[in-house]
């Protein structure tokens, strides 16, 4: 062991992961890891458990050879990203990289024991490994840290997938921790896949909505100009889960004193209980979301917060004041902010409830009280939403932990579904779907990321980690005595100007530039489609020389490169080409110099699909903006 190695490794680690470096640096002295020289001369190690038993991490004879044999015995998978459980003194990492490094995308290293990791850093210079951007280190961490470290790898995992491998001597050191982190990875992949599939399936609709909402922005205000009325005060966020039937009437006590912010799904439900929310939030791109507003009285007195991907009819037909909220998606916001300056830049929520929560957290509401945020079904089964919702489905539990479900948006009777049982607010567990579970995990991430103080007054439903559980009555008894004066509302915070009055020339110039760029993009996509289509066809029936094939690919790349490098064109079509971009980025083919003609044809077909999808997005954009 060498203190100099430990110090230099920790200094490097501080630049990549300061929290982990500090955790290792501040570990109390421990004798739980016994280091000795193996017969080969390399260090080997045992872990001494609290009961005095010892677990061997590596061979006493030759730890490096043992790790090499393990790495060489692994079957090659299709994924370029691997999660390695059990890194010990580092031998499994070295040997895995030696065997798989050429084809590897990223390596995620999981080690349960911080003391073992400290021992690893103490005997060798690991700075190159620590600095490698494709290596992530998960040491003794819990779920939220796993999610935070993995967050930036969303696109990579969706494209490449992730394969879990174990180095048994080290991985079995703490089986409970290992299994919990494995489950975290599976949950992440499930969640990310659900998100990506939604974008790929509905991307063209998102894109059309974005441009249609931009075209009609003149009548809207910016939420940025009124959001400060939330600062430092409580707010109630009402969703439409079935538990809302139990406590909606109690919201009357808060009316006029605490802002009641409703997701659009809950609007009709609240009106049944005689409650008019202070704000309704809508982000759903599906045209069906307009149904939530049908038959609701007094809409002219209810401000609407929406984003660019929202169903255009919702904002364009809403008789009350409409406030545009700034999200990080679509990326067209980045262009729009050249006119307005920075907006909220919220993370795009998977659900309208998440979008509303992030809006409240961004403007400093404290605490945020959740009502009707079930994210699950009732144990005994029943309706998917509270009474009065525009759409209503059913859930019926079945033996063996399964269940049947009727889709509220597409009711065709009960269908078998896979059910997860998750911890409940009232103790025990409640049934939920994989999709709702993904929403639950994103909500927990949002709470952790924002640091918002949250009270979950959903009287039923799934437990949300990071939120204190109270009944709505208890929450209001705690909060109302501290509220000073009535809530002033959103529209009276200051003299407001509609965007069309505030930025008339700027919005028109932006529209004209959009049309010009789309026209240029259309020419590149037409030419790119023609070349890639012809190459795809020719590769299917005749032999092309390598020189001719490469020349045609260069032409394809030049047209694609113009789209890729023209940032504002990407802003206009990005959501509409997600499916073809996924295939273009998929790392399942060898580099160009190693491809067979059949593989070249696959590449040509993928570019052909991209140009076709981009042309559809461009034609739609020109039609909407003209």
N, C-alpha and C positions, 0 to 999 in steps of 0.2 A: 504494500500500500504506500502511496506517495501523496503527501499533502499538497505538493505542487500541482499534480494532476487534478486533484479535487478542486483546487482554487481556480485553475485555468478553465476547467470544464464548466464550473459554476458561473464564471464571468461570461462565457459564451452563451450559456443557457439563459442568463439574465436578459440578453438581447432578444431571444426568441420567446421565452416564457418566464417573465420575471416572478410571477406568483409561485411557480414550481421551484425556481431557483431559491427563493427565500424560504420556502417550506423545507427544502433539503438542507439549506445552510443553518436553519434554526432547529434542526432535529436535536433532541436531547441525546446525551451519550447513551449508547446501547451496546450490549454484547450479544444481541439476538442473531447476528450474522457472524459465523465463524469461518475465517479465511485460512486456507492452508495451501501448501504447494502440492500439486498432483505429481504422480510419478513422471509425467512428461516435463515437469518444471513450470507449467502454467498454473496460475492460481485456480483453486476450486473452492467451493463454498457449501456450507450447511446452514440451515436456519434452525435456531433453537426456539421451540415453541414455549408458551408460558408454563405448560405442564412438564417441561424438561425434555420432552422427546425431540428428536432431530429429524429434519427432512433434508435430504440431499438435493442440491440444485444442479450439480454437475458431477461427472465421473471423477472418481479418485485417481484413476490411471491417466486418462487423456481427455479432458473436457472438450478440447477443440475437435478432436476426432469424433467424439460422441455427437456433437452438434452438427458436424459435417454429414455424418451418416443419416441423421434425422432429416436434414435439409434435402439430401439427395433422394430420400425415400418418398418425399411428398409428390403426389400426383399434380401435374400442371392443370390449373383451371383456366377458365376464359377471362377472368377478371384481371385487370392491371393494378388494382388496389387491393392490398391485403392488410388484415388486422392480425397481428402476431401477439398471442397471449403467452406471457412468461418469457422475460428477456434475461433473467438471471444476471450474470456478470457480463453479458453482451455477446457471448459466443453464438447464440441462436441468431442474433441480428446479423453478425458478420457473415455467417455461413449462409443464411437465407439470401442476403444480398449477393453473395458470390454465385449462388446457384441460379437465382431468379432475377438478379439485378438488371440484366439486359432488357427484359420484357416488362419490368416493373414500372408502374406509374407512381404509386405512393405506398409507403409502409407506415402503418399505425401501430405503435408499440405499446402494449398494455402490461404494466407491472403493478401487482397488488401492494408490494411492500416498499415504502420510501427508504427503509434502511437497506434493502437489497440494492435499490437504485443508487444510493449513496456509495455503497461498496463498489458498484460497477464504475462509478465516476472516479474512484480513488486509485485504481490500479493501472489506468491507461489513458492516453490522450484520445478523447472521443470528440474533439471539436469539429472535425469534418462531418461526423454523423449528426451532431446537434445542429450545425448550421444548414444542413441539407433541407431545403424547403419542402421536399417530398417526404420527409420523415416527421411524424407527429408523435409526441411522447405523452402517454396517459399514465400517470403514476399515482396510485392510491386515491384516485379521484372518484367523485360521485356523478350522478346523472347530469346535473346542470353543467358541470365542467366539461363532460364529454360532448354535450351539445354545443357549448360555446366554442370549443376547440375545433369541432368538425364543421361548424356553420359555413365556413368559406368554401368547403369542398362539395357543396350541394351538386353543382353541375357535373363535377368529375365523377361522383358516385353514381349519379343517374345514368351517365353515359357509359362508364366502365364497369359499374357494379363493384361489390366488395366481397372478398372471400376471407373467411375466418380460419386461421390455422393456430395450432397450439404446440408449444414445446413442453411436453408433459411434466418433466421434473419441476420446472419453475411455475407452470400454469396451475398445477394442482396445489400450490402452496395455500391458497385461500379460495376454495371452491365457491363459496357464496358470493364473494366479490366478483370472481370471474364470470359466474352465471348472470349476475345483475348487469355487468357491463356488456356481455353478449346480448342480453335482452335489449339494452339501450341501443345497440347498433341495429338490431332487427327493427326496433320501433322507429329509428331514424330513417332507415331505408323504406319502411312502409309509409311513413309520413311524406318523405320526399318524393316517392314514386307517385303517391296520390296527388301531390301538388303539381308535379310535372305532367301527369296524364291529363289533369284538368286544363292546364295551360295549352297543351298540345291539341286537345280535343276542341277547346273553345277559343283558341288563340285568334282565329279570323274574326270571330264575333267581338272579342275584346278590342281588336284593332278598329273595326267599324264603329263601335261605340265611342272609342276615344276620339276619332275624327269628327263624328257627328256631334259629340258634346263640345268639342273645340269650336265647331262652326256656330254653335248657339251660345257661346260663353258671354256674349254681350249683356245678357239680362241677369247674370249672376254677380254675387259679391265674393270676396275672399274671406274664408273663415279666419284667416290670420288677423283680420281687423277686429274680430270680436272675441277671439279665444281667451284673451286675458281676463274676462269676467269669471273664468273658472279657477283662476290662480289662488291656491291656498284654501279653497273651500271644498266641502263635500259635493259629491255628485252621485246620482243613482243611475245605473245602467240596467235597463230592462230588456231581457230577451224573452223568447216565446216558448220556452220549455214547458212541459206539462205541469210542473210545480207552480207555475204562475197562477194557476187556478186557486191555490191555497192562500196566497198572500197579496194578490193584486189590490184588493180593497184597502189594505193597510197603507198603500201609497198615498191615500188622501191626506194623511197626517203631514206628509212632506210637501204637498203641493203649495207652491208660492214661496217656499223657504229654501228648499234644496232643489237644484235643477234635476229634472227627470228626463233622461236621455233614452229614447227608445230605438231599438233596431226596427226597421220597417216591418218585419214579420210580426212584431208585437203591437203595432199601431191599432189595428182593429180590435184586438183583445182588450187593450186599455180603454178604448172608447166604450166597450160593453160595460166597463166598471165606472164609467163617468169620469175618466181621467184624461186630460189633454196634456201630452208631454211638452216640455220646453224645447225639445229638439228631436227630430227623427233623422236617423242615419241610414243611407242606402248606398251600397256599392255593388250589388248583385248585377252582373251583366245580362242575365237571362231576361228576355222580354216578359216572362211571367211575373217578375217582381212588381210590375205596375199594378197587379191585382191587390197588393197589400193596401193600396190607397183608395180602392173603389169603395164607395158608400161611406167613407169617413167624413163626418161633418166638421166644419170649421178649419179646413186645411189652410185657409188663408192666414190663420193665426199661428201656424206651426212652422217654424223655420226648418229647412231641409239642408243637411250636410251630405254632399255626394262627392264622388271622385270621377275622373275622366272615363273610367271603364263602366260606370253605372249605366243601366238601361236608359237610353236617351229620353224616352217618353216620360220617365219619372221626373227628371229636372225640367224638361221643356213644358210639361203640363201642370207642374205644381203651382198652385195659385199663391202660395206664401213665398217669403224670401228664400232664395237658394244660395247656399254658400259652398264654394269649391274648396275641397281639402287637398293638400299636397301630399302625394305618396311617392315612394321610390320607384314605383312601376305604374304605368308604362314609362319608359325612359323619355317620352316626349315631354314630360314635365321639365326636364333639364333645359330644353329649348324655350319652353314657356316662361321659365324663370329668368331668362334674359330680359324679358319685359317687366315682370313683376318684382324681381328680386327673390330671395329664398322664401319658400313656403315651408310647410311642416316637415316634408320629406319623411313621412311615416313609412314603416315597413308595411307592404301590402298584406293585409290580413287574409286568411283563408275564408273567414266568415265575416259577416257584417258586425257581429258582436266583437270580434277581435279588432276590426277597424275602429269601432266606436270606443273600445277600451284604450287603444293606442292614442286616439285623439284626446281623450280625457287626460291620459297620463302625460302627453306632450304639453298640454296647457296647465298642468300642475294641479288638477283636482285631487283633494286629499281629505278623507279617504274616498276611494271608489267603491261603491256598494253594488254588488252583483245580485240581480234578482232574475229568476227564470233561466239561469244559465246551467241547465241540467247536463248537457253533453252525454246523455244516457237515456235509457228507458226506465220506466217503473218496473220493479221486480215482478209484479204480478201481471205485467203487460198493460196495454191500453193505448191511448192516442199518443202520437209523436209530438204534438204541440198542444198548448193550452186552448181552451174552447174559444172559438171566434176567429182563429187563424184562417187566412185565405186558403191555405193548403193543409190537409190533414191526412196523416197516414196512421198505421197501426203497427203494434208490435205484440206478438204472442210468444211467450216463452215455451220452449219444448224440452223434453227430457234430454239428459246428457249434456246440459249446458248450452244447447243450441237455441234456435228461435226462428220465427217466421216474421217477415216484415213486409208492409205495403208501402211503397214509395209515395210520399205525399205529393210529389211533383208529377208522378206518372202512375196513378193508382190502377193497377191491373190485378188486384187481389194479392193474397199473401204468398210470399216466396221464401224459400229456405235461405238463411244467411248465416255467416260465421259470426259468432258472438264472443266478445271478450268480457270478462267480469273484472271490474275495477273497484278500488276502495270508494265508499260512499260517504256523503256528508253526515249521514245519521248513523254511521257504523256499518259493519258488514260490507257487502259488495252489491253493485248494480250492473245490469247488462248494458253493453254498448257495442257499436259497430267499429270496424277498423277505421272507417272514415272519421267518426266522431272521436275516436281515440287520438287520431292525428290532430284534430282540432284542440283536444284537451292538452296535448303536449305542447302545441304552439302557444296556447294560452299561458301555460306555466313558464315557457321561455320568455314570453312578453312581460310577465310579472317580474321575473328575475332580471331581465335586461333593463327595464324602465326603473326598477326600484320603487315602484308605486306601492303605497299602502292600500291593501285591498281587503274588503270584508265580503265574504261570500254569504249572502242572505238568501241563497237558493234553498228552499226548504224541501230538499230531496236532491237527487242527481249525484253526479260524480264529484269526489273531492278534488279540488284544484290546489296542488302544492303551491305554497307561498301566499295563500289567502286565509285569513282568520275566519272561522265558521261561527256565525251568529244567526239567530232568527231575525227577520226583518224588524220585528217589534223591539228586540234587544238593541239592534243597530241604531234605530231611530231614537230610542230612549237615551242612548249614549251620545248621539250626535246633535240632536235638535236643541238641547239646552245651550250649546256653544254657538249656534247660528245667530248672527246679529243682523236683524232686518230682513226684508224680503229679497228674494233673488231678483236682480234687475232685468233679467232676460238678455237675449243675444242681440236683438235688433236695435236696442237703445243705447248701446255702449258708446257710440260716437256717430257723428254724421258720416254716412256711408255713401259711396259712389259705386254704381254698377261698373263692371269691367268695360262695357261698351262706351261709357261716358269717360272713363278714366284713361283708357288706352286705345282709342278708336283707330288712329293711324298705325300704331304698332301691331295691333291684331290683324289689320288688313295686309300689312307688309309681310307678316308671318305667313298668312294664308297664300299670298302670291308666291313667296319663296317655296312653300311646300309644293305647290303645283308645278313650279319650274323643276324642282329636284325630282319629283315623281316622273315628270316627262323624260328627264335624262335617264333615270333609273329604268324606265320602261324600255329604252333603246338598248341599254346594256343587257337587260334580262332577255329581251327578244334575241339578240345576237348570241348570248350565252346559251340559251335554250337550243337554238338551231345547231350550234357547234357540238354541244354535248349530246343532243339527240342523234345527230348523224354519226358521231363517234360510237355511241352505244349501239346503233344499228349495225355499223360496219364491223365492230368487234364481234358481233354475233354470227357473222357468216364468212368473213374473209380474214386472212392474216395481214396485219399491218406491221410494217417495220417498226422497230422500237423508236427510231428517229421520228417517223411520221406520227406515231401515237403521242410521243412527248411534245411535239410541236403543237398538236391539237389541244393537248392538255394545257399548254402554256397560254393558248388563246382563251380557253375556259377560265383559267386562273386569273387572267387579266380582267375579264368582265366581272368575275366574282370579287376580285380585289377592289374594284371601284366601289361596289356596294359595301364591302367590309370596311373600307377606309373612309367612306363618306358618312360621317357620324350622323348627320341629320337625316339621311335616307334610312339608316338603321332605326332612328327614332320613329319614323313614319310606318315602318313595316315589321318591326321586330316581333311583335306578338303574333303576327300572321304567318311567320315562317318557322315557328318553333319546332314543328314536326320534322321538316327537312333539315334544319340545322342540327337537330339531335343525331340524325343519321350521318351527316357530314362529319361531325366531331367524334363519332363512335370509333374507338380505337381497336377495331377488330380485324384490321387488314395490315399486312406488312408495309414497310416503306416502299416508295415507288420503284426503286432499283431492284427490289426483290419480288415484285408482283408478277403473277401469271397474266396472260391475256384475259382470262375469265375474271380475275380480280380487278383488272383495269376496267372491264366492262361494268362491274359493280360500282366503281368510283364514278364512271361517266353517268350511270343511271342516277346516282345520288345528286350529282350536280344538275342533271336534267330535272329532277324532282324539285330541287331548290328553286331554279329559275321559273319553273311553272308555278310554284306556290307564291313566289315573289311577284310574278306578273298578276296573279289574282289579287294579291294585296294592293298592288299599285293601281290596277284598274278600279278597284273598289274605292281607294282613296281619292282618285281623281274625280270619280262620280260624286262622292260626298262633298268634296271641297269646291267643286266648280259652281 
